[in-house]
């Protein structure tokens, strides 16, 4: 595929993904907050379990919550396509960014040597298996305990993170943790929440009292989605921040993101419910500690470089072997028609001009070369680091 056309396809899918994801996450935040606010309202008529008065955009809204209304309106407003399209566009991005360019973005031969088809197969299989295991946990005896289920889901995602960091590149591992979490969330809507809601509607149309169990199960999965929103957002943008995955403890960063994101969401949920602040303030404190620990884990730790000085000629030789296939005015790498971000590294002056980013991306974060396709050695990385330090 033409590189220019491929970049436009990537941009348009990414744009669509952002739009529908904002809509999906926004509705999750709104309806969970609405549910909690309704609990504080008085019942105004039979069947109404709660009401809320809200103001927005110059108008007032009066919302009533009913498990089983006495009649169904001609038109129900469903909030489902945001979830479905978020997953579809996310998989579209996975295909055009990671599957079609697996050697650059998904595979790192120094982590685990794979052929592109093998990497794609592992990706698809683990996404499906992750949902199946999660769904099984929810339906098992574990699912009857909120705390036990939360811990089980945490362990599941963390185990997936460990697997992905042992199989894929750092960039590919983090995006797959996000993809797995997003798949669980979307499948919750498609496989559980909407079907259960339709079962209740069918019962009402037959004149039967709807089975509240279907609603309770749907509510459980909806709440899971709400708590996973903040962690999945970080996982999906993580490929743009190599300091998150460019080290041996990336799986620990995943654990800390899950903890901090989930607790931040818990803090706001309890605030929306009107709980006493002292009862949930701990969530913010623990989330802050988790973030501080994540910052400490990802802090740069550079190994001691070679004792001998590294010459300009040697640094340029390393760049020519490992960098200029992409970072050239006319790249030879199939994925690029021009130098990424306009950064060319063909001369010693260009190397000096971009010494800071070279040091961060190649020496500290090890994010470059892409997928380490050129098999840059640790010794070469340390030599580049020694050369950059000599410039100061």
N, C-alpha and C positions, 0 to 999 in steps of 0.2 A: 504494500500500500504506500502511496506517496506520503512522505513524511509530513508535508504541509497539511494535506487533507486529514491525515491521522491526528494531527494536533488539534484541528478544528473539531473533529468528532469527539476527542477527549474532552475538550473544553465544553462543548454543548451538553454532553452527558453529565459532566461534573456540575455544570450550572443547574441542570434539571434535578440532579441528586440533591443539591443544596436546597432548592426551592421546596421540593416535596418533603425533605427531611425536616425543614423548619416547620412546615405545616403539621407533620406528624408529632414532633416533639412538643410543639405548641399546644396541640389538642390534649396530649397526655398531661402536660402541666396544668392546663385549665380544668379538665374534668376531675383530676384528683383533688385539686384545690376546691373545686365546687362540691365534691362529695364531702370533704371535711367541713366545709362551711355550712352545708345543709344540716349537719348533726346538731348545730347550735340553734336551729329554728324550731318554732312551735308548729305542731300539726294544725292545719287550718280546716281540713275537711277529711272525711273517711278515705282511706287509701293513700293519702299524702303523708309520706314519712318525713318530709322536710321541705322547707322553702328557703329562698334566698332573694334578696333585693340587691341588684348590682347596677352600677352606672358605668357607662363607657360611651365615648364618641358623642356626647351631648344628649344621650337618651337613657332611660331607665328600663331595666329588664327584671321581670318577676319570674323566677324559676321554681317549678315544683318537681319533686322527686317522687315517683311512684314505681313500685315493683310490678304491679299489674293494673294498668289503667282500665276503667270500665268499658272503654271502646278504643279502637285503634284509629288514628287520623288517616285521612286519605293518603297523606305522604309523610313518611318518616325520613329524617335526615341522618344518614349513616356517615360515620367517619372511618372509612376503611381504605379508600384509594390512596391516601397519603402514605399509609403503611406499605401497601402493595408496591406502589411506584418507587418508594424509597429503596426497597429491596431490589426491584428490577433495575433501576438506574445504578445502584451500587454494584450489582453483578455485571452490568454493562461496563462500568469503570474497571472492574477486576479483569474483565476480558481484554479490553483495549490497552490497559496499562500493564497488567501483570502476566496474563496468559499469552498474549501475542508477543510480549517482550520478556519472556520468562528468564532468559539468560542474563538480562540486564537488571531486572528488578526482583525476581522471585528466587533465583538460584544463586548460591554462593558456593563454589566448589570447595572452598576451604572449610565450610561448615558440613556440607554433605553433597557429594557429587550426584547430580541428577540430570536426566534428560528432560527437556521441556514437557513432554507428554506425561512423564512420571510425576513431575511437580504438579501439573494440572490435575491429574488423577488423585493425588494425595489431597489437594485442596478441596475438590468436590466431595470426596469420600468423607473427609473429616468434618466438613460443614454439615453433611447429612447425619453422620454419626453423632455429632454434638447435639443436634436437635433431638434425635431419638433418645439419647441418654437423659437429657434434661426432661423431656416429656415423661419418660419412665419414672424419674425421680418424683415428679409432681403427682403422678397417679399412684405411687407406692405409699406405704405407711409413712415414709419420710415426709411426704407432702402434707400430712396432717399437722405437722409442727412447723410453725413459721420460722423459728430459730434454726431447727435442724435442716430445713429445706434451704434456707439462706446459706448456711455453711456448706451444704452439699453442692449448691450451684457455684459458690465461690471456689471450691476445690475443683470442680469440673472445668471452669474457665482457666484456673491456674494450671491445671494439668495440661490443658490444650496449649497454653503459653509455653510451658516447658517443652512440649513436643515440637511446636512450631520453631522455637529458637534452636532446636537441635537438627532441624530439617531444612528450613528456609533461610534466606538472607535475613539480616536484622530488620530491614525495611519490610520484607515480605512477611516476617513473623508477626510484627505488630499489626499490620493491616489485616492479617488473618484472624487475630484475636478479635479485632473489631468486626470483621465479617461474620465470624461465628456468633458473636453476641447479637449482631443485627439480624442474623438468620433466625435465631431463637425468638427474638422480639417479633419479627414479621410473621413467623410461623404461629406464634401465639395468637395473633389476630386472625390469620387465615384458617388455622386448624382447630382453634378452640373458642376464642371469644365470639366471632361472628356466627359459627355454627350453633353454639349454645344459645345465642340471642335469637336465632331463627327458630330453634326448637321451642322456645318460650312463646314466640309469636304464633307459631303453628298451633300450640296448645290453646292459646287465647282465641284464635279463629274458630277452633272446634268447640268453644264454649267451656273449656276446661280451665281449672286454676293452674297457672304456670308453675312448674317445678322450680322452686327457689334455688335448688342445688345447682342448676345450670348457670344461674346468675352468679352464685357464689364462686364457682370455678372460674368463670370469665373474669370476675373482679380480681381474683387472686393473680391470674396471668397479667391482667392490666396493671396491677400494682408492681409486679415484677418488671414489666417494661418500663414503668416510671422510674424505678430505682436504677435501671441499667442505662438510662439515657446519658447521664453525664460521663460515666466511664467510656461508653462506646464513642462519644464525640472525641475524646482524647485519643483513643486508639486509631480512629480514622484519620486524624491530622498528624499522627505520630511520624509517618514517613517524611514529613517536612522538617523534622527535628531529630537529626541523627544522634544527638547526645542521649536520647531516650533508649536507643537500641544498640549503640555502638560499643558495647562492653559485655562482659561475661555474665552480668547479673540482670539482664533485661527482664527475666521472668519476675524478679522481685519488684521491679518498677510496675509491672502489670498488677501485681498484688496490691501495691500501695495506691495505684490509681483506682482500683476497684473499691478499696476501703474508703479513700477520701471522697470519691465521686458519690458512692452510695450514701455516705454519712451526710454529705452536703445536701443531697436530695431529702434525706430523712429530716434534717434540720428544718428545711422549708416546709415540708409536709406537716410536721408537728406545729409549726408556726401558723400555717393555714387552718389547722384544726383548733387553734385557740388554746393550746396547752400552756401551762405555766412554764415560763422560760427556763426556770431552774431545772425543770424536768428533762429538757433536751439540749441544754447548752453544752453538755459533754460531747455531743456529736460534732459540733464545730471545733472543739478543742482537739479531739482525736483526729479529725480530718486534717487540721493544720499540722499536727505532729507527723502524720503520714506524708504530707507534702514536703515537710522539712527533711524527713528521712529520704524521700525520693530525690530531692535536690542533692543531698549528701552522697547518695549512691552514684548519681550520674556526674558528680564533679570530676573534672579531668584529672587523670593520674597518669602521668607520662613516665614510661620506663627510662632508665638512664641510657642516654645515647652513646654512640661509639666515642672513645677517647680521642681518636684522631679527627682533625678538622675535615670538613666536607667541602670540597671546592665547588665553585659555580658550575664548572664543566660536569662534575659528577651529578649535581642536582638536576641540571638540564638533561643529562642522559637518562635519569630516572623518569623525568617528565615525558621525554620522547618515547620511552618504552610503555608507559602506563597511562598517560594523560591526553596526549595530543590526538588520539583517535577520535575523541569527542571535543576536546578543548582546542580547536584549531579554526582558522577562518573558513576552511573547507574540510569539515570532519569526514573521516572515512567510515565512522560507525554508522550502521544502517538506521539507527533510531534518530539521527540528528542531521538536519540540513544546515544548521549553523551552530556555532559554539553555544552551549547552555549558558544562559544569562549573559551572553556576550563576552564570556571570559575565555580568552585564548592564552595558552601557556606554551607558546612555541619559542620564545626567546627568554634570556636570563632577565631582561628588564621586566617582562610580563610576569615571570615567576616572583620577582621581588615586589611588584605592584600588588600581587594577590597572595603574598606570603601568609597573611593572617588566615584567610579562608582555607588555604592549602593545609596549614598546620591543624586547623580545627577539623576539617572534613577527612583528611587523609591520615594524619598521625594520631589525633585524639579519638575521633569518632569512628574512624575506619569505614566511613560510608562510601568513600571513593577508593579506587575506580568502581563504577557501577557493577554490582555482582562480583567484584574482583575477577572480572573476566580475563584480565591480563596476568593474574596470579602474582600480584605484588607481594613480596615477602615482608616479614616483620622487620628484618634488617634494613630493607630499603625504606620502610616507613620511619624507622628511627634515624636513618641518615638524613632524610628530609627534615625531620624535627631538629636535628643537630644543626643543619644548614640554616633553618629559619631562626633558631636561637642566636646564631652567630651574626645575624643582621642587626640585632638590637644593640 
